[in-house]
């Protein structure tokens, strides 16, 4: 398993990333490891992502972080992909030692929840960890621009951003059927990203009535969904709604994909069954590692 997963990581790491990992391995006591060996034996990469020496190399040592005025940051030589890989794997390691997590229940509100085993179970699968890493890395470069739309009054210019769920959902009405699985997949990604990394921002910004109706319509959900929403979803407001829709978008992506399913789409199907756990894991990763630098990495004001 580590051979295959390690190769997937190696394909996504830059030369500086591999050198950084090799240097961290030597500092951690693995004297025989160098960059050439990591490339030849990619199975060594995955365990290194959870090592304390790798965490120190990417995010700074405990002594550095204790320096007054020192913010958590990432080394300039570490790519975004490596930074997020270390964050996800280190968070998974931390969950092994915790009895509860601070659960997001509203803007600037956290409550202790004692069901850490379900989060451990989610991150125990290496493909789900890679899924989260790739999700985070994919939002460091977001598509945006303008489109032209024919209206009863002529052509109208509309701004487009991949970070706007309603704008992204509008693509479902114009793309060929063969491209819809990709749009559904990206809608699910966006729901997970916004609720996992920026829950406060997402909850405070909300969704307008027109946006909400468009999202429900393209998702095949009854507009009277508020009458049947579970209480735990309703309590989370926009985060709860996007969580519900994100789960549905991932399922639609898989259902509309042409078989045989790719490995990525197979993981998408698995995540659709555990969307809330995925969101909570990202909340934990963000709180532990990403919080101070989110705006710089993703271009969203917190």
Short mmCIF file of the C-alpha atoms (twelve columns), coordinates in Angstrom:
data_MODEL
# 
_entry.id   MODEL 
# 
loop_
_atom_site.group_PDB 
_atom_site.id 
_atom_site.type_symbol 
_atom_site.label_atom_id 
_atom_site.label_alt_id 
_atom_site.label_comp_id 
_atom_site.label_asym_id 
_atom_site.label_seq_id 
_atom_site.Cartn_x 
_atom_site.Cartn_y 
_atom_site.Cartn_z 
_atom_site.pdbx_PDB_model_num 
ATOM 1   C CA . UNK A 1   0.000   0.000  0.000   1 
ATOM 2   C CA . UNK A 2   2.743   2.481  0.980   1 
ATOM 3   C CA . UNK A 3   4.528   1.813  -2.330  1 
ATOM 4   C CA . UNK A 4   1.486   2.883  -4.348  1 
ATOM 5   C CA . UNK A 5   0.540   5.791  -2.108  1 
ATOM 6   C CA . UNK A 6   4.159   6.900  -1.824  1 
ATOM 7   C CA . UNK A 7   4.437   6.993  -5.612  1 
ATOM 8   C CA . UNK A 8   1.314   9.166  -5.791  1 
ATOM 9   C CA . UNK A 9   2.913   11.619 -3.349  1 
ATOM 10  C CA . UNK A 10  6.243   11.515 -5.193  1 
ATOM 11  C CA . UNK A 11  4.481   12.450 -8.453  1 
ATOM 12  C CA . UNK A 12  3.098   15.573 -6.757  1 
ATOM 13  C CA . UNK A 13  6.199   16.703 -4.845  1 
ATOM 14  C CA . UNK A 14  8.756   19.084 -6.281  1 
ATOM 15  C CA . UNK A 15  12.530  18.573 -6.162  1 
ATOM 16  C CA . UNK A 16  12.844  20.980 -3.205  1 
ATOM 17  C CA . UNK A 17  10.123  19.056 -1.363  1 
ATOM 18  C CA . UNK A 18  12.004  15.776 -1.719  1 
ATOM 19  C CA . UNK A 19  15.232  17.409 -0.538  1 
ATOM 20  C CA . UNK A 20  13.408  18.888 2.468   1 
ATOM 21  C CA . UNK A 21  11.952  15.484 3.387   1 
ATOM 22  C CA . UNK A 22  15.331  13.817 3.041   1 
ATOM 23  C CA . UNK A 23  16.958  16.465 5.235   1 
ATOM 24  C CA . UNK A 24  14.205  16.045 7.835   1 
ATOM 25  C CA . UNK A 25  14.695  12.272 7.760   1 
ATOM 26  C CA . UNK A 26  18.404  12.669 8.515   1 
ATOM 27  C CA . UNK A 27  17.657  15.065 11.376  1 
ATOM 28  C CA . UNK A 28  15.166  12.502 12.665  1 
ATOM 29  C CA . UNK A 29  17.817  9.816  12.825  1 
ATOM 30  C CA . UNK A 30  17.419  8.158  9.418   1 
ATOM 31  C CA . UNK A 31  21.001  8.730  8.340   1 
ATOM 32  C CA . UNK A 32  20.786  6.472  5.294   1 
ATOM 33  C CA . UNK A 33  17.991  8.478  3.653   1 
ATOM 34  C CA . UNK A 34  18.702  10.998 0.903   1 
ATOM 35  C CA . UNK A 35  16.647  12.446 -1.940  1 
ATOM 36  C CA . UNK A 36  17.773  9.768  -4.402  1 
ATOM 37  C CA . UNK A 37  16.679  7.015  -2.027  1 
ATOM 38  C CA . UNK A 38  13.264  8.608  -1.506  1 
ATOM 39  C CA . UNK A 39  12.758  8.700  -5.263  1 
ATOM 40  C CA . UNK A 40  13.839  5.062  -5.561  1 
ATOM 41  C CA . UNK A 41  11.822  3.944  -2.523  1 
ATOM 42  C CA . UNK A 42  8.712   6.165  -2.408  1 
ATOM 43  C CA . UNK A 43  7.169   3.947  0.303   1 
ATOM 44  C CA . UNK A 44  9.420   5.834  2.740   1 
ATOM 45  C CA . UNK A 45  7.654   9.125  2.016   1 
ATOM 46  C CA . UNK A 46  4.308   8.485  3.731   1 
ATOM 47  C CA . UNK A 47  5.734   7.617  7.191   1 
ATOM 48  C CA . UNK A 48  8.025   10.660 7.003   1 
ATOM 49  C CA . UNK A 49  5.024   12.989 6.730   1 
ATOM 50  C CA . UNK A 50  4.049   12.075 10.311  1 
ATOM 51  C CA . UNK A 51  7.542   12.482 11.801  1 
ATOM 52  C CA . UNK A 52  8.240   15.293 14.272  1 
ATOM 53  C CA . UNK A 53  11.389  16.225 12.351  1 
ATOM 54  C CA . UNK A 54  9.306   16.787 9.201   1 
ATOM 55  C CA . UNK A 55  6.829   18.906 11.134  1 
ATOM 56  C CA . UNK A 56  9.712   20.996 12.508  1 
ATOM 57  C CA . UNK A 57  11.191  21.372 9.021   1 
ATOM 58  C CA . UNK A 58  7.936   22.632 7.530   1 
ATOM 59  C CA . UNK A 59  6.250   24.547 10.364  1 
ATOM 60  C CA . UNK A 60  9.157   25.357 12.708  1 
ATOM 61  C CA . UNK A 61  10.430  23.843 15.930  1 
ATOM 62  C CA . UNK A 62  8.724   24.247 19.300  1 
ATOM 63  C CA . UNK A 63  11.429  26.727 20.299  1 
ATOM 64  C CA . UNK A 64  10.871  28.808 17.176  1 
ATOM 65  C CA . UNK A 65  7.111   28.806 17.651  1 
ATOM 66  C CA . UNK A 66  7.527   29.894 21.273  1 
ATOM 67  C CA . UNK A 67  9.387   33.037 20.206  1 
ATOM 68  C CA . UNK A 68  7.281   36.116 21.047  1 
ATOM 69  C CA . UNK A 69  5.572   37.457 17.943  1 
ATOM 70  C CA . UNK A 70  6.425   34.338 15.893  1 
ATOM 71  C CA . UNK A 71  3.452   33.128 13.829  1 
ATOM 72  C CA . UNK A 72  2.944   29.610 12.562  1 
ATOM 73  C CA . UNK A 73  4.089   29.565 8.969   1 
ATOM 74  C CA . UNK A 74  5.598   27.233 6.427   1 
ATOM 75  C CA . UNK A 75  9.119   27.147 5.014   1 
ATOM 76  C CA . UNK A 76  9.553   29.020 1.764   1 
ATOM 77  C CA . UNK A 77  11.064  25.897 0.168   1 
ATOM 78  C CA . UNK A 78  8.025   23.728 0.982   1 
ATOM 79  C CA . UNK A 79  5.367   23.661 -1.717  1 
ATOM 80  C CA . UNK A 80  1.734   24.121 -0.793  1 
ATOM 81  C CA . UNK A 81  1.167   20.437 -1.488  1 
ATOM 82  C CA . UNK A 82  3.907   19.337 0.918   1 
ATOM 83  C CA . UNK A 83  2.756   21.826 3.556   1 
ATOM 84  C CA . UNK A 84  -0.796  20.477 3.431   1 
ATOM 85  C CA . UNK A 85  0.418   16.867 3.334   1 
ATOM 86  C CA . UNK A 86  2.397   17.389 6.534   1 
ATOM 87  C CA . UNK A 87  -0.522  19.237 8.141   1 
ATOM 88  C CA . UNK A 88  -2.999  16.432 7.367   1 
ATOM 89  C CA . UNK A 89  -0.661  13.635 8.459   1 
ATOM 90  C CA . UNK A 90  0.414   15.434 11.624  1 
ATOM 91  C CA . UNK A 91  -3.223  16.138 12.492  1 
ATOM 92  C CA . UNK A 92  -4.002  12.444 11.998  1 
ATOM 93  C CA . UNK A 93  -1.179  11.571 14.402  1 
ATOM 94  C CA . UNK A 94  -2.482  14.053 16.977  1 
ATOM 95  C CA . UNK A 95  -5.961  12.548 16.815  1 
ATOM 96  C CA . UNK A 96  -4.488  9.249  18.036  1 
ATOM 97  C CA . UNK A 97  -3.761  10.863 21.400  1 
ATOM 98  C CA . UNK A 98  -6.929  12.912 21.880  1 
ATOM 99  C CA . UNK A 99  -10.108 12.049 23.774  1 
ATOM 100 C CA . UNK A 100 -12.152 14.958 22.373  1 
ATOM 101 C CA . UNK A 101 -11.997 17.705 19.774  1 
ATOM 102 C CA . UNK A 102 -13.336 21.258 19.787  1 
ATOM 103 C CA . UNK A 103 -16.323 20.954 17.451  1 
ATOM 104 C CA . UNK A 104 -17.394 23.945 15.334  1 
ATOM 105 C CA . UNK A 105 -21.032 24.781 16.157  1 
ATOM 106 C CA . UNK A 106 -21.195 28.387 14.963  1 
ATOM 107 C CA . UNK A 107 -19.070 31.480 14.282  1 
ATOM 108 C CA . UNK A 108 -16.362 31.634 16.965  1 
ATOM 109 C CA . UNK A 109 -18.141 28.899 18.918  1 
ATOM 110 C CA . UNK A 110 -16.614 25.517 19.748  1 
ATOM 111 C CA . UNK A 111 -17.855 22.731 22.007  1 
ATOM 112 C CA . UNK A 112 -15.972 19.608 23.145  1 
ATOM 113 C CA . UNK A 113 -17.117 16.451 21.350  1 
ATOM 114 C CA . UNK A 114 -15.974 13.028 22.543  1 
ATOM 115 C CA . UNK A 115 -16.255 10.986 19.353  1 
ATOM 116 C CA . UNK A 116 -12.651 11.188 18.167  1 
ATOM 117 C CA . UNK A 117 -12.690 7.532  16.979  1 
ATOM 118 C CA . UNK A 118 -14.876 8.429  13.977  1 
ATOM 119 C CA . UNK A 119 -12.309 11.042 12.908  1 
ATOM 120 C CA . UNK A 120 -9.453  8.592  13.432  1 
ATOM 121 C CA . UNK A 121 -11.315 6.099  11.263  1 
ATOM 122 C CA . UNK A 122 -11.664 8.647  8.461   1 
ATOM 123 C CA . UNK A 123 -7.970  9.589  8.348   1 
ATOM 124 C CA . UNK A 124 -6.827  5.992  8.819   1 
ATOM 125 C CA . UNK A 125 -7.283  5.453  5.095   1 
ATOM 126 C CA . UNK A 126 -4.255  6.839  3.203   1 
ATOM 127 C CA . UNK A 127 -6.289  7.596  0.077   1 
ATOM 128 C CA . UNK A 128 -8.688  9.753  2.085   1 
ATOM 129 C CA . UNK A 129 -5.711  11.636 3.536   1 
ATOM 130 C CA . UNK A 130 -4.364  12.208 0.030   1 
ATOM 131 C CA . UNK A 131 -7.850  13.323 -1.047  1 
ATOM 132 C CA . UNK A 132 -7.829  16.060 1.630   1 
ATOM 133 C CA . UNK A 133 -4.287  17.141 0.738   1 
ATOM 134 C CA . UNK A 134 -5.133  17.470 -2.947  1 
ATOM 135 C CA . UNK A 135 -8.350  19.302 -2.107  1 
ATOM 136 C CA . UNK A 136 -6.447  21.926 -0.102  1 
ATOM 137 C CA . UNK A 137 -3.722  22.294 -2.717  1 
ATOM 138 C CA . UNK A 138 -6.290  22.743 -5.495  1 
ATOM 139 C CA . UNK A 139 -7.602  25.944 -3.896  1 
ATOM 140 C CA . UNK A 140 -4.278  27.789 -3.865  1 
ATOM 141 C CA . UNK A 141 -4.958  28.712 -7.514  1 
ATOM 142 C CA . UNK A 142 -8.637  29.459 -8.038  1 
ATOM 143 C CA . UNK A 143 -10.279 29.989 -11.404 1 
ATOM 144 C CA . UNK A 144 -12.056 33.307 -11.877 1 
ATOM 145 C CA . UNK A 145 -12.977 35.670 -14.684 1 
ATOM 146 C CA . UNK A 146 -16.039 36.793 -16.612 1 
ATOM 147 C CA . UNK A 147 -18.665 35.140 -18.775 1 
ATOM 148 C CA . UNK A 148 -21.290 36.567 -21.127 1 
ATOM 149 C CA . UNK A 149 -24.916 35.558 -20.769 1 
ATOM 150 C CA . UNK A 150 -27.765 36.248 -23.202 1 
ATOM 151 C CA . UNK A 151 -30.758 37.860 -21.463 1 
ATOM 152 C CA . UNK A 152 -34.042 39.377 -22.651 1 
ATOM 153 C CA . UNK A 153 -32.237 42.737 -22.678 1 
ATOM 154 C CA . UNK A 154 -29.222 41.525 -24.618 1 
ATOM 155 C CA . UNK A 155 -25.849 40.202 -23.552 1 
ATOM 156 C CA . UNK A 156 -24.842 40.644 -19.928 1 
ATOM 157 C CA . UNK A 157 -21.343 40.293 -18.475 1 
ATOM 158 C CA . UNK A 158 -21.133 38.178 -15.324 1 
ATOM 159 C CA . UNK A 159 -18.199 37.739 -12.998 1 
ATOM 160 C CA . UNK A 160 -17.229 34.148 -12.277 1 
ATOM 161 C CA . UNK A 161 -15.325 32.695 -9.341  1 
ATOM 162 C CA . UNK A 162 -14.742 29.057 -8.520  1 
ATOM 163 C CA . UNK A 163 -15.249 30.025 -4.863  1 
ATOM 164 C CA . UNK A 164 -18.895 31.015 -5.441  1 
ATOM 165 C CA . UNK A 165 -21.123 27.908 -5.199  1 
ATOM 166 C CA . UNK A 166 -24.060 29.383 -7.154  1 
ATOM 167 C CA . UNK A 167 -21.797 30.566 -9.987  1 
ATOM 168 C CA . UNK A 168 -20.093 27.188 -10.179 1 
ATOM 169 C CA . UNK A 169 -23.461 25.418 -10.119 1 
ATOM 170 C CA . UNK A 170 -24.594 27.513 -13.098 1 
ATOM 171 C CA . UNK A 171 -22.102 25.575 -15.238 1 
ATOM 172 C CA . UNK A 172 -24.329 22.510 -14.908 1 
ATOM 173 C CA . UNK A 173 -26.871 24.292 -17.097 1 
ATOM 174 C CA . UNK A 174 -24.451 24.912 -19.983 1 
ATOM 175 C CA . UNK A 175 -21.809 22.151 -20.029 1 
ATOM 176 C CA . UNK A 176 -22.264 18.912 -22.000 1 
ATOM 177 C CA . UNK A 177 -23.583 15.950 -20.037 1 
ATOM 178 C CA . UNK A 178 -20.162 14.283 -20.172 1 
ATOM 179 C CA . UNK A 179 -18.658 17.173 -18.168 1 
ATOM 180 C CA . UNK A 180 -21.274 17.266 -15.430 1 
ATOM 181 C CA . UNK A 181 -19.550 14.724 -13.160 1 
ATOM 182 C CA . UNK A 182 -16.530 17.044 -13.003 1 
ATOM 183 C CA . UNK A 183 -18.722 20.016 -12.093 1 
ATOM 184 C CA . UNK A 184 -20.542 18.022 -9.419  1 
ATOM 185 C CA . UNK A 185 -17.198 16.851 -8.064  1 
ATOM 186 C CA . UNK A 186 -15.907 20.427 -7.887  1 
ATOM 187 C CA . UNK A 187 -19.102 21.590 -6.196  1 
ATOM 188 C CA . UNK A 188 -18.574 18.915 -3.566  1 
ATOM 189 C CA . UNK A 189 -14.948 20.020 -3.200  1 
ATOM 190 C CA . UNK A 190 -16.041 23.618 -2.739  1 
ATOM 191 C CA . UNK A 191 -18.619 22.706 -0.103  1 
ATOM 192 C CA . UNK A 192 -15.995 20.721 1.806   1 
ATOM 193 C CA . UNK A 193 -13.380 23.449 1.446   1 
ATOM 194 C CA . UNK A 194 -15.638 26.300 2.579   1 
ATOM 195 C CA . UNK A 195 -17.104 24.409 5.534   1 
ATOM 196 C CA . UNK A 196 -13.841 22.740 6.510   1 
ATOM 197 C CA . UNK A 197 -11.353 25.596 6.207   1 
ATOM 198 C CA . UNK A 198 -13.520 28.737 6.439   1 
ATOM 199 C CA . UNK A 199 -16.600 27.780 8.500   1 
ATOM 200 C CA . UNK A 200 -16.840 31.162 10.263  1 
ATOM 201 C CA . UNK A 201 -16.570 33.091 6.992   1 
ATOM 202 C CA . UNK A 202 -19.045 30.755 5.282   1 
ATOM 203 C CA . UNK A 203 -21.588 30.972 8.105   1 
ATOM 204 C CA . UNK A 204 -21.334 34.754 8.398   1 
ATOM 205 C CA . UNK A 205 -21.586 35.374 4.656   1 
ATOM 206 C CA . UNK A 206 -24.482 32.984 4.120   1 
ATOM 207 C CA . UNK A 207 -26.358 32.399 0.883   1 
ATOM 208 C CA . UNK A 208 -28.904 34.743 -0.673  1 
ATOM 209 C CA . UNK A 209 -32.383 33.418 -1.553  1 
ATOM 210 C CA . UNK A 210 -31.584 33.272 -5.286  1 
ATOM 211 C CA . UNK A 211 -28.282 31.473 -4.669  1 
ATOM 212 C CA . UNK A 212 -29.935 29.013 -2.351  1 
ATOM 213 C CA . UNK A 213 -32.716 28.213 -4.833  1 
ATOM 214 C CA . UNK A 214 -30.237 27.682 -7.667  1 
ATOM 215 C CA . UNK A 215 -28.138 25.301 -5.555  1 
ATOM 216 C CA . UNK A 216 -31.193 23.333 -4.497  1 
ATOM 217 C CA . UNK A 217 -32.536 23.206 -8.062  1 
ATOM 218 C CA . UNK A 218 -29.365 21.886 -9.695  1 
ATOM 219 C CA . UNK A 219 -29.009 19.368 -6.868  1 
ATOM 220 C CA . UNK A 220 -32.483 17.960 -7.412  1 
ATOM 221 C CA . UNK A 221 -33.530 18.891 -3.890  1 
ATOM 222 C CA . UNK A 222 -37.037 20.057 -3.061  1 
ATOM 223 C CA . UNK A 223 -37.161 23.813 -2.431  1 
ATOM 224 C CA . UNK A 224 -39.073 23.075 0.779   1 
ATOM 225 C CA . UNK A 225 -36.024 21.299 2.185   1 
ATOM 226 C CA . UNK A 226 -36.190 23.433 5.340   1 
ATOM 227 C CA . UNK A 227 -39.286 21.469 6.348   1 
ATOM 228 C CA . UNK A 228 -37.382 18.186 6.443   1 
ATOM 229 C CA . UNK A 229 -33.813 19.153 7.317   1 
ATOM 230 C CA . UNK A 230 -32.412 17.264 10.315  1 
ATOM 231 C CA . UNK A 231 -32.109 19.415 13.426  1 
ATOM 232 C CA . UNK A 232 -28.322 19.018 13.553  1 
ATOM 233 C CA . UNK A 233 -28.050 20.358 9.975   1 
ATOM 234 C CA . UNK A 234 -30.419 23.273 10.582  1 
ATOM 235 C CA . UNK A 235 -28.460 24.301 13.671  1 
ATOM 236 C CA . UNK A 236 -25.334 24.794 11.539  1 
ATOM 237 C CA . UNK A 237 -27.021 27.243 9.145   1 
ATOM 238 C CA . UNK A 238 -25.203 27.722 5.827   1 
ATOM 239 C CA . UNK A 239 -22.461 25.318 6.910   1 
ATOM 240 C CA . UNK A 240 -25.083 22.643 7.527   1 
ATOM 241 C CA . UNK A 241 -26.776 23.253 4.178   1 
ATOM 242 C CA . UNK A 242 -23.484 23.109 2.253   1 
ATOM 243 C CA . UNK A 243 -22.561 19.977 4.163   1 
ATOM 244 C CA . UNK A 244 -25.822 18.361 3.057   1 
ATOM 245 C CA . UNK A 245 -25.444 19.549 -0.542  1 
ATOM 246 C CA . UNK A 246 -21.748 18.678 -0.685  1 
ATOM 247 C CA . UNK A 247 -22.528 15.095 0.248   1 
ATOM 248 C CA . UNK A 248 -25.174 15.026 -2.478  1 
ATOM 249 C CA . UNK A 249 -22.867 16.611 -5.096  1 
ATOM 250 C CA . UNK A 250 -20.204 13.989 -4.500  1 
ATOM 251 C CA . UNK A 251 -22.814 11.228 -4.891  1 
ATOM 252 C CA . UNK A 252 -24.067 12.813 -8.125  1 
ATOM 253 C CA . UNK A 253 -20.496 13.055 -9.428  1 
ATOM 254 C CA . UNK A 254 -20.029 9.327  -8.906  1 
ATOM 255 C CA . UNK A 255 -23.492 8.393  -10.193 1 
ATOM 256 C CA . UNK A 256 -22.999 10.367 -13.426 1 
ATOM 257 C CA . UNK A 257 -19.398 9.311  -14.077 1 
ATOM 258 C CA . UNK A 258 -18.745 6.905  -16.890 1 
ATOM 259 C CA . UNK A 259 -17.511 3.500  -15.628 1 
ATOM 260 C CA . UNK A 260 -15.034 2.220  -14.747 1 
ATOM 261 C CA . UNK A 261 -14.556 4.755  -11.968 1 
ATOM 262 C CA . UNK A 262 -11.115 6.295  -11.544 1 
ATOM 263 C CA . UNK A 263 -9.364  5.868  -8.188  1 
ATOM 264 C CA . UNK A 264 -10.110 9.512  -7.398  1 
ATOM 265 C CA . UNK A 265 -13.809 9.092  -8.131  1 
ATOM 266 C CA . UNK A 266 -13.889 5.958  -5.976  1 
ATOM 267 C CA . UNK A 267 -12.525 7.961  -3.050  1 
ATOM 268 C CA . UNK A 268 -15.052 10.695 -3.836  1 
ATOM 269 C CA . UNK A 269 -17.802 8.127  -3.364  1 
ATOM 270 C CA . UNK A 270 -16.332 7.051  -0.032  1 
ATOM 271 C CA . UNK A 271 -16.065 10.659 1.165   1 
ATOM 272 C CA . UNK A 272 -19.696 11.282 0.193   1 
ATOM 273 C CA . UNK A 273 -20.659 8.705  2.814   1 
ATOM 274 C CA . UNK A 274 -18.582 10.472 5.478   1 
ATOM 275 C CA . UNK A 275 -18.827 14.107 4.457   1 
ATOM 276 C CA . UNK A 276 -19.331 15.434 7.986   1 
ATOM 277 C CA . UNK A 277 -16.302 13.524 9.244   1 
ATOM 278 C CA . UNK A 278 -14.261 14.955 6.359   1 
ATOM 279 C CA . UNK A 279 -15.443 18.465 7.221   1 
ATOM 280 C CA . UNK A 280 -14.598 17.992 10.903  1 
ATOM 281 C CA . UNK A 281 -11.135 16.642 10.082  1 
ATOM 282 C CA . UNK A 282 -10.480 19.731 7.951   1 
ATOM 283 C CA . UNK A 283 -11.734 21.927 10.812  1 
ATOM 284 C CA . UNK A 284 -9.167  20.229 13.049  1 
ATOM 285 C CA . UNK A 285 -6.351  20.516 10.487  1 
ATOM 286 C CA . UNK A 286 -7.168  24.195 10.001  1 
ATOM 287 C CA . UNK A 287 -7.288  24.986 13.724  1 
ATOM 288 C CA . UNK A 288 -4.003  23.176 14.403  1 
ATOM 289 C CA . UNK A 289 -1.938  24.180 11.371  1 
ATOM 290 C CA . UNK A 290 -3.522  26.462 8.788   1 
ATOM 291 C CA . UNK A 291 -5.403  29.156 10.680  1 
ATOM 292 C CA . UNK A 292 -2.847  32.022 10.656  1 
ATOM 293 C CA . UNK A 293 -1.934  31.595 6.984   1 
ATOM 294 C CA . UNK A 294 -5.296  30.810 5.369   1 
ATOM 295 C CA . UNK A 295 -5.673  34.192 3.720   1 
ATOM 296 C CA . UNK A 296 -2.194  34.006 2.213   1 
ATOM 297 C CA . UNK A 297 -2.664  30.476 0.869   1 
ATOM 298 C CA . UNK A 298 -6.241  30.691 -0.346  1 
ATOM 299 C CA . UNK A 299 -6.970  34.385 -0.886  1 
ATOM 300 C CA . UNK A 300 -10.077 34.472 1.303   1 
ATOM 301 C CA . UNK A 301 -10.460 37.000 4.102   1 
ATOM 302 C CA . UNK A 302 -11.221 35.113 7.317   1 
# 
